């Protein structure tokens, strides 16, 4: 039966990959045949591979990649890594395959030079290590961004949650590369922001304040009416970017910068206010505010969402529901922003900008601005 065939295939792969583990005593006298077979499988066209081992087998191959690459010569190891990536790219609807690819790359990058249980070195050659670092940091970046962007438009729990884990695993790889002794250009830190790479760039914004500001400014300048098809991508990227501020100075400059952008680009047709609301919500519940001044404790729906980690597979929600989350964040913005502005001593600056913006604003955003102005000018009650 098909079930029996699948179980037989999975068991055969487990036996095969167990024989290429570093330090394991292998069946027979020479284990080269196991490496040759594993290499041949990796080089198969994706369609042929899936017919042979299925998606589960492909995922097992990604998990076995460290043991395989640790023991292959440089040129072969580089070729196998690229072949495995091609399989991940072609199986973009099965994102756990891609997640396991990045997890295995992370294992290689972090374990190189360490000893296994059998006291053998888990290391690749320096040339292969450099090649892998360059491939992950540069070679696959555009293809990965395209996959992440495509998956972000899907509204089902399986694909949305798995692309998020792929981005997280990719981010860990980039972090290891950026802190390694090897000098490698990292594409995500140098690329111009576009709709094609926005989600990955926003997720990687923690690497530098310059990258955070570049992505933030790009999102803030987008006309949501002209880019209605990209609204979901812009909102998800805003949520990915929101927690990235490193300190109070950076946060203060960010808020001021976004108000300045609204004065030029407008308020009703952009997501500036939504982005500010998300950033303030995350900053508010980071713990710094409550620890600094107990009087600033605020119970609100946005605080509930953020302090609960907003990780209830928000990517799997309908775009309308994601917009509803941002509406809650904007509703809770005035009090939090006003109190923070008082703490940061920028109340007059923000009040002036909000007053100028209020003339052209409409609907909920106008009401939000009016409330901000009222609180900043001392017309609102102090929260207790």
C-alpha positions in Angstrom: 0.0 0.0 0.0 1.0 3.7 -0.3 1.3 3.9 3.5 3.6 0.9 3.7 5.7 2.3 0.8 6.1 5.6 2.6 7.1 4.0 5.9 9.6 1.8 4.0 11.1 4.9 2.3 11.3 6.8 5.5 13.0 3.9 7.4 15.5 3.4 4.5 16.4 7.1 4.6 16.9 7.0 8.4 19.2 4.0 8.0 21.1 5.7 5.2 21.6 9.0 7.1 22.5 7.3 10.3 25.5 5.8 8.5 26.9 9.2 7.6 26.8 10.5 11.2 30.2 11.6 12.3 31.9 9.1 14.7 29.3 6.4 14.1 30.5 2.8 13.4 29.2 2.0 10.0 27.8 -1.2 8.5 30.7 -2.9 6.6 34.3 -1.8 6.3 33.9 1.2 4.0 31.3 3.9 4.4 32.0 5.8 1.2 29.0 4.2 -0.5 26.6 5.9 2.0 28.1 9.3 1.2 28.0 8.7 -2.5 24.3 7.6 -2.4 23.4 10.6 -0.2 25.2 12.9 -2.6 23.4 11.4 -5.6 20.1 11.9 -3.9 20.9 15.6 -3.2 21.7 16.2 -6.9 18.5 14.8 -8.2 16.0 17.1 -9.8 13.4 18.1 -7.3 10.5 16.4 -9.2 12.5 13.1 -9.4 13.5 13.3 -5.7 9.9 13.9 -4.6 8.7 10.9 -6.6 11.3 8.8 -4.9 11.3 10.0 -1.3 8.4 12.5 -0.9 8.4 15.8 1.0 9.1 14.0 4.3 12.2 12.4 2.8 13.4 15.8 1.5 13.0 17.2 5.0 15.2 14.3 6.3 17.8 15.2 3.7 18.0 18.7 5.0 18.4 17.5 8.6 21.2 15.2 7.4 23.1 18.0 5.6 25.6 18.8 8.4 26.9 15.2 8.7 27.2 15.0 4.9 29.0 18.4 4.4 31.3 17.8 7.3 32.8 14.9 5.4 32.7 16.0 1.8 35.5 17.8 -0.1 35.0 21.6 -0.7 33.9 21.6 -4.3 31.4 18.7 -3.8 30.1 20.2 -0.5 29.4 23.5 -2.1 27.6 21.9 -5.0 25.5 19.7 -2.7 24.5 22.7 -0.6 23.3 24.6 -3.6 21.4 21.5 -4.9 19.7 21.2 -1.5 18.7 24.9 -1.6 17.3 24.4 -5.1 15.1 21.7 -3.6 13.9 24.0 -0.8 13.1 26.8 -3.3 11.1 24.4 -5.5 9.2 23.1 -2.5 8.2 26.5 -1.3 4.8 25.2 -0.3 6.5 22.9 2.2 8.4 25.5 4.2 9.6 23.2 6.9 12.0 21.8 4.4 13.5 25.2 4.0 13.5 25.7 7.8 15.5 22.5 8.2 17.9 23.7 5.6 18.7 26.9 7.5 18.8 25.0 10.8 21.4 22.7 9.3 23.4 25.6 8.0 23.3 27.1 11.5 24.6 23.8 12.9 27.5 23.8 10.4 28.4 27.5 11.2 28.2 27.0 14.9 29.7 23.5 15.3 32.7 23.9 13.0 35.8 22.8 14.8 34.0 21.3 17.8 34.4 17.6 18.7 31.7 15.1 18.3 31.0 12.3 20.8 33.5 10.2 18.9 36.2 12.8 19.4 36.4 13.6 15.7 36.3 17.2 14.6 32.9 18.5 13.2 34.5 20.8 10.8 34.4 21.8 7.1 37.4 23.1 5.3 37.9 26.9 5.6 37.2 27.2 1.9 33.8 25.4 2.2 32.9 27.4 5.3 33.5 30.7 3.4 31.5 29.4 0.5 28.6 28.5 2.6 28.7 31.8 4.5 28.7 33.7 1.2 26.0 31.6 -0.3 23.6 32.2 2.6 24.5 35.8 3.1 24.3 36.7 -0.6 23.7 33.9 -3.1 20.2 32.8 -2.0 18.9 36.1 -0.7 16.8 37.2 -3.6 15.2 33.7 -4.0 14.5 33.5 -0.3 12.9 36.9 -0.2 10.6 35.9 -3.1 9.5 32.8 -1.3 8.8 34.6 1.9 6.9 37.4 0.1 4.8 34.8 -1.8 4.0 32.8 1.3 3.0 36.0 3.3 0.1 36.5 0.9 -1.3 33.1 1.8 -3.9 32.9 4.6 -3.6 29.4 6.0 -1.9 28.3 9.2 0.5 25.8 7.8 2.2 28.0 5.1 2.2 31.2 7.1 3.6 29.8 10.3 6.3 27.8 8.5 7.6 30.8 6.5 7.9 32.7 9.7 10.1 29.9 11.2 12.2 29.9 8.0 12.8 33.6 8.4 13.8 33.1 12.0 16.2 30.3 11.1 17.7 32.5 8.3 18.1 35.3 10.8 20.1 33.1 13.2 22.4 32.0 10.3 23.0 35.7 9.3 23.8 36.5 13.0 26.4 33.7 13.1 27.9 35.0 9.9 28.0 38.6 11.0 29.9 37.7 14.2 32.3 35.2 12.6 36.0 36.0 12.1 35.5 35.6 8.3 34.8 38.8 6.4 31.6 38.3 4.4 29.4 40.9 2.7 25.8 40.5 4.0 23.3 41.3 1.3 20.4 42.1 3.7 22.4 44.9 5.2 23.2 46.5 1.9 20.1 46.0 -0.3 17.6 48.6 -1.2 14.2 48.0 0.3 11.4 46.8 -2.1 8.2 44.9 -1.9 10.1 41.8 -3.0 12.4 41.8 0.0 10.5 43.9 2.6 9.4 41.1 4.9 12.9 39.6 5.2 14.5 43.0 5.6 12.1 44.0 8.3 12.7 40.8 10.2 16.5 41.3 10.0 16.3 45.0 11.0 17.7 44.1 14.4 21.2 44.0 12.9 21.7 47.7 12.7 19.9 51.0 13.5 20.6 52.1 10.0 18.8 49.2 8.5 15.9 49.7 10.9 15.6 53.3 9.9 15.9 52.5 6.2 13.1 49.9 6.3 10.9 52.0 8.6 11.2 55.0 6.3 10.4 52.9 3.2 7.2 51.5 4.8 6.1 54.9 6.1 6.3 56.5 2.6 4.2 53.9 0.8 0.8 55.0 -0.4 -1.6 52.3 1.0 -4.2 53.3 -1.5 -1.9 52.7 -4.5 -0.4 49.6 -2.9 -3.7 48.1 -1.6 -2.5 44.7 -3.0 0.5 45.0 -0.8 -1.4 46.1 2.3 -1.0 42.7 4.0 2.7 42.7 3.4 3.2 46.2 4.7 1.2 45.4 7.9 3.1 42.2 8.6 6.4 43.9 8.0 5.4 46.7 10.3 4.8 44.1 13.1 8.2 42.5 12.3 9.9 45.9 12.5 8.1 47.3 15.6 10.2 45.6 18.3 13.5 46.6 16.8 14.3 49.8 18.7 17.4 49.4 20.9 17.2 52.4 23.2 15.2 55.4 24.2 17.2 57.8 21.9 16.5 55.6 18.9 12.9 55.3 19.8 12.5 59.1 20.2 14.2 59.8 16.9 12.0 57.2 15.2 8.7 58.7 16.4 9.9 62.2 15.4 11.0 60.9 12.0 7.7 59.2 11.3 5.7 62.4 12.1 8.0 64.3 9.7 7.3 61.8 7.0 3.5 62.2 7.6 3.9 65.9 7.0 5.2 65.2 3.6 3.6 62.0 2.5 0.2 62.5 4.2 -1.5 60.6 7.0 -4.7 59.1 5.7 -3.1 57.4 2.7 0.0 56.0 4.5 0.6 53.5 7.4 2.7 56.0 9.4 0.3 56.1 12.2 -0.1 52.4 12.3 3.7 51.9 12.4 4.1 54.4 15.2 1.3 52.7 17.2 2.9 49.3 16.8 6.3 50.6 17.8 4.9 52.4 20.9 2.9 49.3 21.9 6.0 47.1 21.8 8.2 49.7 23.6 5.6 50.3 26.2 5.4 46.6 27.1 9.1 46.0 26.9 9.3 46.3 30.7 11.3 49.5 30.7 8.3 51.8 31.2 6.7 49.8 34.0 10.0 49.5 35.9 10.8 53.2 35.4 7.6 54.7 36.7 4.7 52.7 38.2 2.3 55.5 37.5 2.6 54.7 33.8 1.1 51.3 34.1 -1.7 51.1 31.5 -4.2 48.3 31.0 -5.3 48.2 27.4 -6.1 45.8 24.6 -2.9 46.6 22.8 -0.9 45.8 25.9 -2.8 42.5 26.1 -1.9 41.6 22.5 1.7 42.6 22.8 2.4 41.2 26.3 0.9 38.0 25.1 3.6 38.0 22.5 1.3 38.5 19.5 2.4 35.1 18.3 -1.0 33.4 17.9 0.0 32.8 14.2 -0.9 36.4 13.3 0.3 35.6 9.8 -2.5 33.2 9.3 -5.2 35.8 10.0 -7.3 37.4 7.3 -6.0 40.8 6.2 -9.2 42.4 7.7 -8.4 40.9 11.1 -4.8 42.1 10.9 -6.2 45.6 10.2 -8.4 45.2 13.2 -5.3 44.6 15.4 -3.7 47.8 14.1 -7.0 49.7 14.8 -6.6 48.6 18.5 -3.0 49.7 18.5 -4.0 53.1 17.1 -6.9 53.5 19.6 -4.5 53.0 22.5 -1.8 55.2 21.0 -2.7 58.7 22.3 -2.3 58.1 26.1 0.9 56.0 25.7 2.5 58.4 23.2 1.6 61.5 25.3 3.1 60.0 28.5 6.3 58.9 26.6 6.6 62.3 25.0 6.5 63.9 28.4 9.2 61.5 29.6 11.4 62.2 26.5 10.7 65.9 26.7 9.4 66.2 23.1 5.8 67.1 23.9 5.9 70.4 22.2 7.6 69.0 19.0 5.1 66.2 18.6 2.1 68.5 19.5 3.2 71.0 16.8 3.5 68.3 14.2 0.2 66.6 15.2 -1.6 70.0 15.0 -0.4 70.5 11.5 -1.4 67.0 10.4 -4.8 67.3 12.0 -5.9 69.9 9.4 -5.9 67.3 6.6 -6.7 64.1 8.6 -10.0 62.4 8.6 -11.9 59.7 10.5 -10.2 57.6 13.2 -6.7 59.1 12.5 -8.1 62.6 13.0 -9.6 61.6 16.3 -6.4 60.0 17.3 -4.4 63.1 16.5 -6.9 65.3 18.4 -6.6 63.1 21.4 -2.8 63.2 21.2 -2.9 67.0 21.0 -5.3 67.3 23.9 -3.1 65.1 26.2 0.2 66.8 25.1 -1.3 70.2 25.8 -2.4 69.2 29.3 -6.1 68.9 28.5 -6.4 65.2 29.4 -6.5 63.4 32.7 -3.4 61.8 34.1 -3.6 58.1 34.1 -3.4 56.4 37.5 
